[in-house]
């Protein structure tokens, strides 16, 4: 392996972008249901944008039809499949989701995560993106 091949590797994910039909609805869901923090920020080009923050991660939101350039070739609401890790037991999540009238589509079920086995619940966000809420499996 050459020195440039060793050096030219990605290290971590900085952010990802979700295209949504309604930024207020997306912010409400991800903050109230998943406990993220919504934040409006000024981008490098001077535009005002919305992001969802959790841990050291960020999801930028683009309004369908008003996406910022450059953007994905096929930016559409409902095309994402995201898995989030949590420390809370899935039984607590099931109760929490019930309070927010969010249906669990499937789970708990065992899956394979990035670092090992996980146990997961599946729900949908307001745009029908698939959201997986997971804990490390015993």
C-alpha positions as MATLAB code, in Angstrom:
seq = 'XXXXXXXXXXXXXXXXXXXXXXXXXXXXXXXXXXXXXXXXXXXXXXXXXXXXXXXXXXXXXXXXXXXXXXXXXXXXXXXXXXXXXXXXXXXXXXXXXXXXXXXXXXXXXXXXXXXXXXXXXXXXXXXXXXXXXXXXXX';
ca = [
       0.000    0.000    0.000;
       1.452    3.374   -1.014;
       1.862    6.303    1.385;
      -0.859    8.284   -0.458;
      -3.274    5.333   -0.143;
      -2.653    5.241    3.612;
      -3.181    8.999    3.956;
      -6.168    9.276    1.614;
      -8.865    7.720    3.768;
     -11.934    9.281    5.300;
     -11.845    9.453    9.084;
     -15.398   10.180   10.189;
     -18.734   11.570    9.020;
     -19.079   15.340    9.482;
     -22.734   15.721    8.445;
     -25.389   14.350    6.162;
     -28.304   16.080    4.443;
     -31.982   15.185    4.576;
     -34.325   16.681    2.016;
     -37.675   17.253    3.734;
     -41.134   18.465    2.757;
     -41.381   20.681    5.859;
     -38.436   21.919    7.891;
     -40.666   22.837   10.886;
     -42.211   19.330   10.893;
     -38.786   17.674   10.615;
     -37.322   19.824   13.409;
     -40.324   19.094   15.627;
     -40.091   15.324   15.072;
     -36.336   14.988   15.502;
     -36.235   17.243   18.583;
     -39.379   16.047   20.380;
     -39.301   12.373   19.427;
     -35.574   11.644   19.081;
     -34.175   14.266   21.468;
     -31.961   16.071   18.962;
     -31.402   19.815   19.084;
     -32.616   21.981   16.191;
     -30.402   24.930   15.316;
     -30.561   27.596   12.658;
     -27.114   28.619   11.444;
     -25.465   30.882    8.914;
     -23.709   28.887    6.209;
     -20.419   29.916    4.608;
     -22.347   31.468    1.693;
     -24.342   33.691    4.093;
     -27.628   31.772    3.769;
     -29.635   30.761    6.850;
     -30.126   27.019    7.209;
     -31.436   24.465    9.710;
     -29.585   21.528   11.231;
     -30.284   18.803   13.757;
     -27.537   18.240   16.310;
     -26.886   15.187   18.469;
     -23.632   14.110   20.087;
     -20.875   15.279   17.754;
     -23.045   14.818   14.674;
     -25.150   17.046   12.464;
     -27.942   16.514    9.955;
     -28.482   19.479    7.633;
     -32.033   19.994    6.381;
     -32.919   21.036    2.837;
     -36.447   22.079    1.953;
     -37.733   20.127   -1.073;
     -37.719   22.449   -4.086;
     -35.344   24.897   -2.362;
     -32.285   22.703   -1.911;
     -28.868   24.295   -1.636;
     -26.320   23.600   -4.356;
     -24.607   21.327   -4.849;
     -27.104   18.661   -3.852;
     -27.704   14.952   -4.354;
     -28.603   13.973   -7.900;
     -32.012   12.725   -6.733;
     -32.796   14.686   -3.566;
     -36.250   13.604   -2.389;
     -38.016   13.316    0.952;
     -38.415    9.771    2.198;
     -35.324    8.235    0.595;
     -33.174    7.895    3.739;
     -32.624    4.855    5.936;
     -30.858    5.949    9.143;
     -29.780    4.033   12.243;
     -29.251    5.891   15.544;
     -27.666    4.393   18.657;
     -29.141    5.080   22.094;
     -28.306    4.287   25.704;
     -31.968    4.024   26.760;
     -33.603    0.564   26.852;
     -35.851   -0.158   23.863;
     -38.823   -0.747   26.199;
     -38.431    2.878   27.332;
     -38.359    3.945   23.681;
     -41.534    2.008   22.932;
     -43.310    3.864   25.751;
     -41.815    7.223   24.659;
     -42.856    6.684   21.047;
     -46.371    5.812   22.201;
     -46.624    9.135   24.039;
     -45.731   10.871   20.756;
     -48.128    8.664   18.772;
     -45.306    7.216   16.681;
     -45.949    3.631   15.606;
     -43.223    1.021   15.878;
     -43.142   -0.768   12.518;
     -40.933   -3.597   13.677;
     -38.921   -4.578   16.698;
     -37.197   -5.131   18.848;
     -35.196   -7.255   16.408;
     -31.537   -8.252   16.289;
     -29.430   -6.635   13.584;
     -25.768   -6.169   12.661;
     -24.397   -2.728   13.517;
     -21.142   -1.075   12.503;
     -19.305   -2.373   15.583;
     -21.280   -5.514   16.393;
     -24.737   -6.895   17.145;
     -27.538   -4.449   17.939;
     -31.190   -4.673   18.894;
     -33.426   -2.285   16.946;
     -36.827   -0.651   16.609;
     -38.032    0.732   13.266;
     -40.195    3.847   12.875;
     -40.879    6.428   10.160;
     -40.324   10.178   10.317;
     -42.823   12.709    8.842;
     -41.336   12.175    5.345;
     -41.457    8.361    5.643;
     -37.695    8.006    6.025;
     -36.897    4.741    7.777;
     -35.496    5.406   11.248;
     -33.820    2.634   13.228;
     -33.301    3.171   16.978;
     -30.737    0.712   18.330;
     -28.873   -0.458   21.408;
     -25.868   -2.803   21.524;
     -27.137   -6.377   21.877;
     -26.079   -8.451   24.862;
];
